[in-house]
Amino acid sequence: MLWILLIGFFVGALAKFFIPGREPGGFIMTILLGIGGAMLANWAGGSFGIYHQGDPAGFIAAVLGSMVILLVYHLMSDGKKVN
């Protein structure tokens, strides 16, 4: 679980790199969304047997999951800009 949190930190930063623009929640929210994406990818990959823990595909899936979560967050908070 700690490994997923650590990967989530880096994945959140990487997802932010791929999805530029002002983040409504700031850096901390981006990292939390990255952790959520990593956890979602870990659960989905293991549940569906797509990859096993430690596979490089897990990191790629975590980045993609974080990007999706970040995009959804942007869409949901589009009218609620935070300074």
Secondary structure, DSSP 4 states (H G I P E B T S, - for coil): -HHHHHHHHHHHHHHHHHS-S--TTHHHHHHHHHHHHHHHHHHHHHHTTS--TT-HHHHHHHHHHHHHHHHHHHHHTTT----
